[in-house]
Amino acid sequence: MKNIKLIYSINFDKIARSPKDIIYIIFHYTGMTSEKKAIERLTDKKSKVSSHYFIKKNGTIFYMVPEKFVAWHAGVSCWKNRKNLNNKSIGIEIQNSGHKNKYESFSIKQIKSLLLLTKILKKKYNIKSKNFLGHSDISPERKKDPGEKFPWKYLAKHKIGIWYDLPKKDRTLRGIEVSKKNKKLFLLYLKKIGYCFKNKYTNFATKAFQRRFRSKIINGKIDKECLEIAKNLIKRGLN
């Protein structure tokens, strides 16, 4: 890609991994208003954080950590009972102010660059569509990024991530309560999809699911729409 530039970060594990170890791509936003300071943080030894790639507002991609090394982007994380996802993933940071500031939509240039980059990485490492994840997916009790404005549905059309396909009759189920039995069923679906959570964090896991798959209402309440989306995702292979 022509718009990739090198900005080196020393924040990574120095022992190289096998290409076969790379099975996930994790999307993040910086959560900082200053793009310059976000880049400085990802390259500062004291911060102890980094990512393999960084995408600026104008679509420019910075290559920060060689893919064969483990960058420090996921932190305490879990997916399908696989913990410490730094070891198994490539991290992509996208400039965005985040929820604590004025969370804005991602720029068209950012999304175009992201799509080009992820297509290359998917082919290079044979990454499954369902293994493109957000930070909030793997750390639901801690993180909200990349957030509800991230274009998951658009990316899924290009096989980056996965989306559901509900019949029209099932699109009017929002806000309709479900029984205790179906709430338990939904939480079981979440775990089958890949979410890791303890009972006291079910609200966080539900919000993470909504933030990604039902972004219009993120309230942590399980309704029939959430139940049907989760069921459909499992049928489509997100389990």
HELIX and SHEET records of a PDB file:
HELIX    1   1 PRO A   19  ASP A   21  5                                   3    
HELIX    2   2 GLU A   35  THR A   43  1                                   9    
HELIX    3   3 LYS A   45  SER A   47  5                                   3    
HELIX    4   4 LEU A   85  LYS A   88  5                                   4    
HELIX    5   5 ILE A  108  TYR A  125  1                                  18    
HELIX    6   6 SER A  129  ASN A  131  5                                   3    
HELIX    7   7 HIS A  135  ILE A  138  1                                   4    
HELIX    8   8 TRP A  152  ALA A  156  1                                   5    
HELIX    9   9 LYS A  168  THR A  172  5                                   5    
HELIX   10  10 LYS A  180  ILE A  193  1                                  14    
HELIX   11  11 ASN A  199  TYR A  201  5                                   3    
HELIX   12  12 THR A  202  PHE A  213  1                                  12    
HELIX   13  13 LYS A  224  LYS A  235  1                                  12    
SHEET    1   A 6 ILE A   4  LEU A   6  0                                        
SHEET    2   A 6 ILE A  61  TYR A  63  1                                        
SHEET    3   A 6 TYR A  53  ILE A  55 -1                                        
SHEET    4   A 6 SER A  89  ILE A  94  1                                        
SHEET    5   A 6 TYR A  24  TYR A  29  1                                        
SHEET    6   A 6 PHE A 132  GLY A 134  1                                        
SHEET    1   B 2 CYS A  78  TRP A  79  0                                        
SHEET    2   B 2 ARG A  82  LYS A  83 -1                                        
END                                                                             
